[in-house]
Amino acid sequence: MDTAKRDRLVTRLTGEPEPRLVPIGEFFDGNDDLGSIGCNLSEHPGVAAFRDAFAHVAARPDVEAVYAQIAELDPGDDCWPFADTVFVVGAIPPDELARELEALEPDEVGPADGFDLPESLTRYRAPVLVAWWD
């Protein structure tokens, strides 16, 4: 883990109101902490698998943005901020997003209906989908 990047991220987000969103690339930059995402998985595929899958999703022409929602900003020394929810903004069909993320074993993938959308996501005109790990 790049602790300098972790510390900068935590410092920047400390002053932001909850829920805190981070562009997915920034969430993974310097992050190799298995506890930062998908920590409920019995066989974690590794942070690189999450980073690569979301980089692939973010590069799709039908995706405008991808954000990790920080559930716990500072889970402890030598820990990256924890995210259990990722929002995907764009016209990507929910079933395609589910296929893209299948190896990551999210508990839920689909429309963000029923999730408390952060206000910053309401500026997009495109639909918002969610991937979530319990």
C-alpha positions in Angstrom: 0.0 0.0 0.0 1.2 3.5 -0.8 0.7 5.1 2.6 1.3 8.6 1.3 -1.5 8.2 -1.2 -3.7 6.7 1.5 -3.0 9.6 3.8 -3.7 12.2 1.1 -7.0 10.5 0.3 -8.1 10.4 4.0 -7.0 14.0 4.6 -8.9 15.2 1.5 -12.1 13.2 2.4 -12.1 14.2 6.1 -13.5 17.6 5.3 -16.2 16.3 2.9 -19.8 15.5 4.1 -21.1 12.0 4.0 -21.7 10.1 1.8 -18.2 10.4 0.5 -17.6 9.5 -3.2 -14.2 8.9 -4.8 -13.6 8.4 -8.5 -12.9 4.7 -8.9 -9.4 5.2 -10.3 -8.4 7.3 -7.3 -9.9 4.7 -4.9 -7.5 2.1 -6.4 -4.4 4.3 -6.9 -1.9 2.9 -4.4 -4.5 0.5 -2.8 -3.6 -3.1 -2.3 -5.6 -3.6 0.9 -7.9 -6.7 0.6 -10.1 -5.2 3.3 -10.9 -2.1 1.3 -13.5 -3.7 -0.9 -15.1 -7.1 -1.2 -13.8 -8.1 2.2 -16.8 -10.4 2.8 -15.8 -12.7 0.0 -14.5 -16.1 1.2 -12.0 -16.2 -1.7 -11.0 -12.6 -2.4 -9.8 -12.3 -6.0 -7.4 -9.5 -5.0 -7.5 -5.7 -5.3 -6.0 -5.9 -8.8 -9.0 -7.9 -10.0 -11.4 -5.2 -8.7 -9.2 -2.4 -10.2 -9.0 -4.1 -13.6 -12.8 -4.9 -13.7 -13.8 -1.4 -12.8 -11.2 0.1 -15.2 -12.8 -2.0 -18.0 -16.3 -0.8 -17.0 -15.2 2.8 -16.8 -13.6 2.6 -20.3 -16.9 1.5 -21.9 -18.5 4.1 -24.2 -21.8 3.6 -22.4 -20.4 4.5 -19.0 -19.9 8.2 -17.9 -18.4 7.7 -14.5 -17.7 5.2 -11.7 -17.4 6.1 -8.0 -16.6 4.2 -4.9 -18.7 5.2 -1.9 -16.5 5.3 1.2 -18.3 3.5 4.1 -15.4 3.8 6.6 -12.8 6.5 6.0 -10.2 5.4 8.5 -10.6 1.8 9.4 -7.2 1.7 11.2 -3.5 2.0 10.7 -2.2 0.5 7.5 -5.8 0.2 6.2 -7.2 1.8 3.0 -10.6 3.5 3.3 -13.4 0.9 3.0 -16.0 0.8 0.3 -18.9 -1.6 0.0 -20.8 0.3 -2.7 -19.8 1.3 -6.2 -22.0 3.5 -8.4 -21.8 3.3 -12.2 -23.3 6.2 -14.2 -24.3 5.5 -17.7 -26.5 3.6 -20.1 -24.9 0.3 -19.5 -27.6 -2.3 -19.1 -27.8 -3.8 -15.6 -27.3 -7.4 -16.9 -24.1 -6.3 -18.7 -22.7 -4.7 -15.6 -23.5 -7.8 -13.7 -21.6 -9.9 -16.3 -18.6 -7.5 -16.2 -18.4 -7.8 -12.4 -19.4 -11.5 -12.0 -15.9 -12.6 -10.9 -16.0 -10.0 -8.1 -19.1 -11.7 -6.6 -21.1 -8.6 -5.7 -24.2 -9.2 -3.5 -26.3 -7.0 -5.7 -25.9 -5.3 -9.1 -28.7 -3.2 -10.7 -30.5 0.1 -10.7 -29.7 2.3 -7.7 -33.4 2.6 -6.9 -33.7 2.1 -3.1 -30.2 3.4 -2.5 -29.7 6.8 -1.0 -28.0 8.5 -3.9 -25.4 11.0 -3.1 -26.4 14.5 -4.3 -23.3 14.7 -6.5 -24.7 11.8 -8.6 -28.0 13.6 -9.3 -26.2 16.0 -11.7 -25.9 13.2 -14.2 -28.7 12.7 -16.7 -27.7 9.1 -17.3 -29.1 6.2 -15.1 -27.1 5.2 -12.0 -26.4 1.6 -11.3 -25.0 0.1 -8.1 -22.8 -2.8 -7.2 -22.8 -3.7 -3.6 -21.0 -6.1 -1.3 -22.5 -7.0 2.1 
